[in-house]
Amino acid sequence: MPPTDLLDGTLDLPPGFDLITLRESGDAFAHAQKIAAQAGAGTVVHVGRFDLAEFAVVLEPEEPLRTARRALYAGCVALVNALAASAPPERPIDVVWPDTIRVDGGIVGGVQLAWPPGADEEAIPDWMVFGAMIRTVALGEHAPGLRPLGAALEEEGFADVGSGRLVEGFTRHLMATIDNWQEQGFAAIAKDYLTRLAREGGARHQIDENGDLLILRAGKTEPQRCALLPALARAAWRDPVTGGPRR
């Protein structure tokens, strides 16, 4: 018999992706890391929840860990593109570097990245896991002021807010994004990501080879460097108490 934390779940995923669906109490990101070495690339772990789209995918990078972390940006681009496909016209979707996703200024969720503990920065890691969590429905939070920072897809007018549909859309966009990376190099991914980045007045942005964000300001000869590695450890979009997106 399958483990009690697993459910039968059917999603229309592209070829090359295999689905594992967890019960509502499951943790997609943690489970994907646990099975990554055995399950292999393309394994998608999805938690069957009504109010959140929570999922993770196993990746097998082809470059050293130091640069492979840029996969975070590729996954983020794929997720934002999947959201944009069902967003109302003129509804702004942006990213607060490096991992927070907003709709019309409200936090709907974010993304995260993991790799084997102790992996060598200059060696190709055996696996990476890209995880995401997006608030689809606001449960019991309709009174004004209860969520000063947060938003939910349903209340923002998204046409298809189902968790499963978002996972399906994400996997298709992820395939296209990875193909784009392989054909045109990471610069194409960086361009797409920076197009969605929340802007600072008068500043230009670049993504360095190791994934750090470089902020170039007028009158400054050296860019400000925002290090990716410590930023990934914080998951700024995630509430440390509830484990879900900040409200």
C-alpha positions in Angstrom: 0.0 0.0 0.0 1.2 3.6 -0.6 2.3 5.7 2.4 -0.5 7.3 4.3 0.7 10.8 3.5 0.2 10.2 -0.3 -3.0 10.6 -2.3 -3.9 9.5 -5.8 -3.9 12.7 -7.9 -4.1 13.2 -11.7 -2.8 16.3 -13.4 -2.1 16.8 -17.1 1.6 17.3 -16.9 4.0 17.4 -20.0 6.0 14.3 -20.9 9.0 13.9 -18.6 7.2 14.9 -15.4 6.1 12.4 -12.8 3.5 13.4 -10.2 3.4 12.6 -6.4 0.5 14.1 -4.6 0.6 14.5 -0.8 -2.3 14.9 1.7 -3.1 18.4 2.9 -0.8 18.1 5.9 2.2 17.3 3.6 5.2 19.5 2.9 6.0 19.4 -0.9 9.4 21.1 -0.6 10.6 18.9 2.2 9.3 15.7 0.6 10.9 16.5 -2.8 14.3 16.9 -1.1 13.8 13.6 0.7 13.2 11.7 -2.4 15.2 13.7 -5.0 18.2 11.4 -5.2 16.0 8.4 -6.0 13.1 10.0 -7.9 15.2 12.0 -10.3 14.6 15.1 -12.5 11.0 16.0 -13.4 9.4 14.6 -10.2 6.7 17.0 -9.2 5.4 16.8 -5.6 2.0 18.5 -5.1 0.1 19.1 -1.9 -3.7 18.7 -2.4 -4.9 21.9 -0.7 -7.8 24.2 -1.4 -6.4 27.5 -0.3 -2.8 27.1 -1.5 -1.0 25.9 -4.6 2.0 24.2 -3.0 4.4 22.2 -5.1 8.0 21.4 -5.8 10.0 19.9 -8.7 13.3 18.0 -8.7 15.9 19.3 -11.1 19.3 17.8 -12.2 21.6 20.7 -13.1 24.4 20.5 -15.5 26.7 23.1 -14.0 28.5 23.7 -10.7 26.4 24.6 -7.7 27.9 28.1 -7.6 26.1 29.0 -10.9 23.3 26.3 -10.8 21.5 28.3 -8.2 20.3 30.6 -11.0 17.7 27.9 -11.5 15.7 29.9 -8.9 15.2 32.6 -11.5 14.2 30.1 -14.2 11.6 28.6 -11.9 10.3 32.0 -10.9 10.0 33.1 -14.5 8.0 30.0 -15.3 5.7 30.5 -12.3 5.0 34.2 -13.1 4.3 33.3 -16.7 1.8 30.6 -15.5 0.1 33.2 -13.3 0.0 35.8 -16.0 -1.8 33.4 -18.3 -4.9 33.5 -16.1 -4.5 37.0 -14.7 -7.1 39.7 -15.4 -6.0 42.3 -17.9 -3.7 45.0 -16.6 -3.3 43.2 -13.2 0.4 43.7 -12.3 2.5 40.8 -11.2 5.9 41.5 -9.9 8.8 39.9 -8.0 10.5 41.3 -4.9 14.1 39.9 -5.2 14.8 37.2 -5.0 11.8 35.0 -4.2 8.6 36.9 -3.3 5.7 37.1 -5.8 3.1 39.9 -5.6 -0.1 40.6 -7.4 -1.1 44.3 -7.5 1.3 44.9 -4.6 0.0 42.2 -2.4 2.1 39.1 -1.5 0.5 35.9 -2.9 3.5 33.7 -2.2 7.0 32.9 -3.3 9.6 30.3 -4.3 12.6 28.6 -2.8 15.5 26.4 -3.7 17.4 23.5 -2.1 20.4 21.3 -2.9 22.2 18.5 -1.1 23.7 19.5 2.2 27.4 20.1 2.1 27.6 20.1 -1.7 30.8 21.5 -3.2 30.3 24.9 -4.7 32.5 24.0 -7.7 30.9 20.6 -8.4 27.7 19.7 -10.1 25.1 18.8 -7.4 23.3 15.5 -7.7 20.0 17.4 -7.5 18.2 20.6 -6.8 14.6 21.2 -5.7 12.6 24.2 -6.7 9.6 24.8 -4.5 6.7 27.3 -4.7 3.7 28.3 -2.6 0.9 30.6 -3.9 -2.2 31.7 -1.9 -5.2 30.9 -4.1 -8.1 31.6 -1.7 -8.2 33.8 1.4 -9.9 31.8 4.1 -11.6 33.8 6.9 -9.6 36.9 6.1 -12.2 39.1 4.3 -12.3 42.0 6.8 -10.3 45.0 5.7 -6.9 45.2 7.3 -6.6 41.5 8.2 -4.0 41.0 5.5 -2.2 44.3 5.1 0.6 42.7 3.1 -1.1 39.7 1.5 -3.4 38.9 -1.4 -5.0 35.8 -2.9 -5.6 34.9 -6.6 -9.3 34.5 -6.2 -9.9 38.0 -4.8 -7.6 39.4 -7.5 -9.9 38.1 -10.2 -7.9 35.3 -11.6 -9.9 33.2 -14.0 -8.5 29.8 -12.9 -7.2 29.7 -9.4 -7.1 25.9 -8.9 -3.9 24.6 -7.4 -3.8 21.7 -10.0 -4.2 24.0 -13.0 -1.4 26.2 -11.7 0.9 23.3 -11.4 0.0 22.2 -14.9 0.7 25.6 -16.3 4.0 25.9 -14.3 5.4 22.7 -15.7 4.7 23.7 -19.3 6.3 27.1 -18.8 9.2 25.5 -17.0 9.9 23.4 -20.0 9.9 26.5 -22.3 12.1 28.4 -19.9 14.7 25.7 -19.6 14.7 25.3 -23.4 15.3 29.1 -23.7 18.2 28.8 -21.2 19.8 26.0 -23.2 19.4 27.8 -26.6 20.1 31.4 -25.7 22.0 31.2 -22.4 21.1 32.5 -19.0 21.0 36.1 -20.2 17.6 35.4 -21.7 16.3 34.1 -18.3 17.8 37.1 -16.5 16.1 39.5 -18.9 12.7 37.9 -18.4 13.1 37.9 -14.6 14.3 41.5 -14.4 11.3 42.5 -16.5 9.2 41.4 -13.5 11.4 42.8 -10.8 9.9 45.4 -8.5 11.7 48.6 -9.5 13.7 51.2 -7.6 13.7 54.7 -9.0 16.6 55.4 -11.3 18.4 52.0 -10.8 19.3 49.3 -13.3 19.7 45.7 -12.4 21.8 42.8 -13.5 22.2 39.2 -12.3 25.8 38.1 -11.8 27.2 34.7 -12.8 26.7 33.3 -9.3 23.1 34.6 -9.1 23.8 37.7 -7.0 21.7 40.8 -7.9 23.7 43.8 -9.0 22.1 47.2 -8.5 23.6 50.0 -10.7 22.7 53.6 -9.7 23.4 56.8 -11.5 26.6 58.5 -10.3 27.9 55.3 -8.7 31.0 53.6 -10.2 30.4 50.3 -8.4 27.2 48.3 -8.3 25.5 47.4 -5.0 25.7 43.6 -4.6 22.9 41.6 -3.1 24.1 38.1 -2.3 21.7 35.3 -3.4 22.9 32.6 -1.0 22.0 34.2 2.3 18.8 35.6 0.8 17.6 32.1 -0.1 18.0 31.1 3.6 15.5 33.7 4.7 12.4 33.1 2.5 11.2 36.7 3.0 7.7 35.8 1.7 7.0 33.0 4.2 5.4 33.5 7.6 7.6 31.7 10.2 4.6 30.9 12.3 2.0 29.6 9.8 4.5 28.4 7.2 2.4 30.0 4.5 2.7 33.2 2.6 2.8 36.4 4.7 -0.4 38.3 5.3 
